[in-house]
Amino acid sequence: MRSKLLRKLIGGLSFTTALFVFQACYGTPQDFGSDLYVEGIVKSKKTGAPIKGIKVSVENFPQYEFTAEDGSFSLYTEIAPLCKIMFEDADSDQNGAFLDKDTILTNPFGEIHLDILLEDK
Amino acid sequence: MHPFIGKRIFHWFRKSETSNHELNYLFWECTSRCNLNCLHCGSDCSKNGKVADMPLKDFLTALDSIETKPDNFQVVLTGGEPLLRNDIELCGREIRKRGVRWSMVTNGYLYDRQRHISLLNAGLGALTISLDGLEESHNWLRNSKYSFSSVDRAINLAVSSSRLNFDVVTCVNKRNFTELPSLYNYLTGKGVKAWRLFTIIPVGRAKNNIDLLLTGKQLKELMDFICLHRKLNSIDVKFSCEGYLGPYELKTRDSYFFCRAGINIGSVLADGSISACPNIDRSFVQGNIYNDNFFEVWQSRFRPFRERGWTKTGQCGKCSLYKDCLGNGMHNWHYDKRNVLVCHNEKIMEGLKS
């Protein structure tokens, strides 16, 4: 127990960081980055029914995902002070026709759940 | 700090780390299948694999057995080639659901834009891509005429993501040895931030291929190359943790040589075997997740990894540097274990004399 406490104490001192940051021979670097987990459900504002096939993307990042049969989506993305999540009806009239919508998250952190209602076109 | 004092502190630190053996880094050999047939492969992987891919739930059972996971605990997916699994994103998401970071080692062949996006969506945080030379020598080693163009695409994608902690690894051999300056320019030109250089040890398919193994003079020149380019600071270039480097310790890496296999690094191999780094001889396997509780094995076994005195045999038995090296990297102990397979320091000394 004492040695574990000592390890934590030493690990907290920046000059020894190189001792604790290691990488196995055939492994990857360690992941010290931060990201944001965004999940939610997209539904029709008019009927309340879940919408499949809505493209969910994050402004300024290449990532996107399409909502599933139950309208759900989830993705990890980079943290930004202003994170704009965009919802786009990308499959034309298939699964209905809806207006696009953006949601801006200010100083987002950790896990975010969004319930999105899209209006009919 | 005086080098003698620094080394003493390091010895204490290493002893303390060994005694604590906190599991920080867990490899999952999620498939033994591979889409390449590299000349230097130490694992003898094949397109079909000798062992079926482990079901995700079996690995998760092993992961869930770990009672206390440190903040920096990470799962590293490796193979074979992990991207041959169609459920790799699901694997990543399930790992993240448990509050654990995950990363992946890939040959880059299947790493296209679509896969890059789906992996980021699944919470991939770090990535290693293998590049073994300029086009001709990379394709020669990888035994595929399309491999270089695929890796080039994969590197471009990885560089474009500021989320990924990403590095390129290169197995240095006789063919690509003279290309290292050009490779350096290629990587810096692309904006790659980290580059790790390996040598190849004579196991697996590399055992009988003399073209793959560096001479002492070449190894010494490789050390000089790394020293020189570390000073330029345009890319974090370093030698891998594969062995003790004698006069080049602290000059080619950020810290003293410390093989953490079985001390901070564990693995679940494709057939459920429990070990440390996947490139370590399978005779060191400590248990199997299909028979044993993974974390109990980690806590109570792993003696050959944590008490390295058995390596004081053969040429290590009479080596004056043994207390710094402790028998070199564990993956250098194969076959009858009567002698270390490669002594990097000895090769460097040969190079210094020639």
Contacts between the chains, C-beta under 8 A, distances in Angstrom:
chain1	res1	chain2	res2	distance
A	3	B	16	5.3
A	3	B	19	6.3
A	3	B	20	6.0
A	4	B	20	5.9
A	4	B	22	7.8
A	6	B	16	7.2
A	7	B	16	6.4
A	7	B	17	7.6
A	7	B	20	6.3
A	7	B	22	7.9
A	10	B	13	7.7
A	18	B	254	4.2
A	18	B	255	4.4
A	19	B	10	7.6
A	19	B	13	5.9
A	19	B	255	5.5
A	20	B	72	7.9
A	21	B	254	7.6
A	22	B	24	7.9
A	22	B	25	7.6
A	22	B	241	7.1
A	22	B	255	7.7
A	22	B	258	7.4
A	22	B	260	5.9
A	22	B	264	7.0
A	23	B	196	7.6
A	23	B	241	6.9
A	24	B	25	5.8
A	24	B	27	7.1
A	24	B	76	7.2
A	24	B	241	7.2
A	24	B	260	7.2
A	24	B	261	7.5
A	24	B	265	5.0
A	24	B	277	5.3
A	25	B	198	7.3
A	25	B	240	5.2
A	25	B	241	5.4
A	25	B	242	5.1
A	25	B	277	6.0
A	25	B	279	6.7
A	25	B	329	6.5
A	25	B	331	6.6
A	26	B	78	6.9
A	26	B	105	6.6
A	26	B	169	7.9
A	26	B	277	6.3
A	26	B	278	6.8
A	26	B	279	5.4
A	27	B	25	6.5
A	27	B	27	6.6
A	27	B	76	4.8
A	27	B	78	7.3
A	27	B	103	7.7
A	27	B	105	6.6
A	27	B	128	7.0
A	27	B	265	7.5
A	27	B	277	7.4
A	28	B	76	5.4
A	28	B	103	3.9
A	28	B	104	6.7
A	28	B	105	5.9
A	28	B	126	4.4
A	28	B	127	6.1
A	28	B	128	4.3
A	28	B	165	7.6
A	28	B	167	7.3
A	29	B	103	7.5
A	29	B	126	5.0
A	29	B	128	7.2
A	29	B	165	4.6
A	29	B	166	7.3
A	29	B	167	5.4
A	29	B	194	6.6
A	30	B	25	7.6
A	30	B	72	6.3
A	30	B	74	6.0
A	30	B	103	8.0
A	30	B	126	6.6
A	30	B	165	7.0
A	31	B	74	5.9
A	31	B	101	4.4
A	31	B	102	7.8
A	31	B	103	5.7
A	31	B	125	3.2
A	31	B	126	4.2
A	31	B	165	5.4
A	32	B	72	7.7
A	32	B	165	6.7
A	33	B	125	5.5
A	33	B	126	8.0
A	33	B	163	5.6
A	33	B	164	7.6
A	33	B	165	6.0
A	35	B	123	6.7
A	35	B	125	7.2
A	35	B	163	6.1
A	37	B	96	7.7
A	37	B	123	7.4
A	62	B	113	7.7
A	62	B	116	7.6
A	62	B	117	5.9
A	62	B	120	7.9
A	62	B	160	7.3
A	62	B	161	7.9
A	63	B	117	5.3
A	63	B	120	5.4
A	63	B	121	5.7
A	64	B	117	6.8
A	65	B	121	5.6
A	74	B	93	7.7
A	74	B	121	7.9
A	75	B	120	7.8
A	75	B	121	4.0
A	76	B	96	7.1
A	76	B	120	6.7
A	76	B	121	6.3
A	76	B	122	7.0
A	76	B	123	4.1
A	77	B	120	7.6
A	77	B	163	7.9
A	78	B	162	6.5
A	78	B	163	4.8
